[in-house]
Amino acid sequence: PEKIRTKEKALLMKMNYSAEQEFPDLSKHNNHMAKVLTLDMYERLRDKETSSGFTLDDVIQTGVDNPGHPFIMTVGCVAGDEETYDVFKELLDPVIEDRHGGYKPTDKHKTDLNPENLQGGDDLDPNYVLSSRVRTGRSIHGFCLPPHCSRGERHAAFPSEGLSVLDGDLKGKYYALKNMTEEEQQQLIDDHFLFDKPVSPLLLASGMARDWPDARGIWHNDNKTFLVWVNEEDHLRVISMQKGGNMREVFTRFCTGLTKIEALFKEKGHEFMWNEHLGYVLTCPSNLGTGLRAGVHVKLPNLSKHDKFGEVLKRLRLQKRGTGGVDTAAVGGVFDISNADRLGFSEVELVQMVVDGVNLLIEMEKQLENGESIDDLIPDQK
Amino acid sequence: MTKNCHNDYKMKFSTDEEYPDLLKHNNHMSKALTREIYDKLRSKSTPSGFTLDDCIQTGVDNPGHPFIMTVGCVAGDEESYEVFKGLFDPVISDRHGGYKPTDKHKTDLNFENLKGGDDLDPNYVLSSRVRTGRSIKGFTLPPHNSRGERRGIERLSIEALNSLEGEFKGKYYPLKDMTEKEQEQLIADHFLFDKPISPLLLAAGMARDWPDARGIWHNDNKTFLVWVNEEDHLRVISMQKGGNMKEVFRRFCVGLKKIEEIFKKHNHGFMWNEHIGYVLTCPSNLGTGLRGGVHVKLPKLSTHPKFEEILTRLRLQKRGTGGVDTASVGGVFDISNADRLGSSEVEQVQLVVDGVKLMIEMEKKLEKGGSIDDMIPAQK
């Protein structure tokens, strides 16, 4: 007989059934959670919960409901609050290790948001690089995360007047999804700023779309180069972007803006969730560490057809996506190229990889345009 | 002392902070849920841990529907209807024609009490069907149940159904292990149900762990069908081509009774009480949970200006032949009883039989270029 530690009603009810009877059928599954979760592990963790009541079944529901994805290896589990990564360590540590290149439970993560430490990056060839973008996420300490937070929490975590004190290059306006005029909505769509209620079953199954569009909104500066999404897949998504190849400027604005936003939240007594092991704590384990994806939309029609393209990207620690984002395929030889890593490298290091890597990819593209071989340009594994 | 950690955690926020924004909403829940009711009920949870926010999530996430007035709340277990009476009573009253908290519901599954119904004109009536749902006592409902519970329900259901004989002898097809051939056959027979895509159902959590412990059982004759663990624990369907509703209803009642006996033997009878009859996931299905209907050709009557009025007076409703979310095609309509609670199964099927008969007469009259003004019925 299993020792019942919980007094939680819903968990007690499930304890009427054995671990075997409750253990999900993962035989057709292929995601990080399914690779890691054994019956024994399920048995040990199934009667635990965080202080806010997030349980193992809550953590894994999205991975049970979504066996796999055609383009990417999905994570299959989410955090409902900061404590999740601790209470369910036994599951999340191996998921993190598998996802983040062998990152160990004892490893320390380095944060570096000083743009001066970036070398170069202001001159990626605009004949090839159409746009540059850096995004990350932030969670507000003391509040539950999107899979689990209540309506009250969503409002309390982000006081919308907060960003109105930003000035200079960052001066801007908040648009609540709920109260947008048709005109504002159309403009945001034209600017490619508007985010919509998630349709991905990965997100829906984890409960992130509850109460939509309550307390969701978009803030952007007047220059349209700095954008904050509120209460979408994370508490905050912060995005710096512009046309062309000046990644240095994009990253500088990114760091400056983030630092200012962080100061604003601190003034209100709120900090970002961060610890020295996982770095910035976010909803999806794949975004831990820096939560940073820095990338460009770049024309590589010749290189992308080269049989070493995949290998080159891998060695540069980069990944490709279609220009519609993570769930899309490339169109017209234009690819979204970004850093593959999130955890175990600092922000500066990751953006440096993108800058250096894209520079090399463009060189290769030019070489292939001239009908020459790129064999001597193939890099070593970074 | 049992607790609900998540619900307790939310109590840190005031009612004002947690109360949903229902300004753009138009469903039964949003009409009934005042701030006062929310305040009174938000700290409660059923013995299995189902809360007010759990009940209303689907209605908060889905403000309205283009064709139908949705309910906007669900039960997670039998006790939901009691613990959250303050919300469910007004919703039930609004949805079920003024049904009061003190009213008693009558169950009558004696098919011999149905008058006629064996001869609806097959030139007009293409098929006849009766469906209902049943919940198994001792388990929580689809929005809330765990994998262990769902599998328990499936196990009991398979045992009950596999013991049936004669006209009810049949086979169970679990969604998970179906062969391609079986799947194609079930699709061709229009028996297969798929993972729900309706946001109404998804938001209520009914599709969790799909397709685990879901399946379809049908008799060899393909006239009696049971869905396991879809929107309710069991959905029971009796059907056949043509207009012999009496036969469909007989098979329905006999089959249901046999199944119930087996569940009772295992001390897991059907959820039922004398106030709301059969207890089901959606408040709209309380009482009989019964929808008895036909697919019938009414190309002329359906374009008559009084068509809607006639249906209302006959206590019938129309749907497209694809089901609740569809529009009709080619003048063929799905006509069924509108009521579920406050009248018995026999009474509801009688309304369908008598009402469809009348509408066919009207259709024939209109075909001959006659008027139907003297045939318009009084409100039933």
Interface residues (C-beta under 8 A of the other chain):
Chain A: K7 E8 K9 A10 L12 M13 K14 N16 Y17 S18 Q21 E22 F23 P24 D25 E49 S51 S52 G53 F54 D57 Q61 V64 D65 C144 H148 S150 R151 G152 E153 H155 A156 K178 L204 A205 A209 R210 D211 W212 D214
Chain B: M1 T2 K3 N4 C5 H6 N7 D8 Y9 K10 K12 F13 S14 E17 E18 Y19 P20 D21 S45 T46 P47 S48 G49 D53 Q57 V60 D61 T140 H144 S146 R147 G148 E149 R151 G152 K176 L202 A203 A207 R208 D209 W210 D212
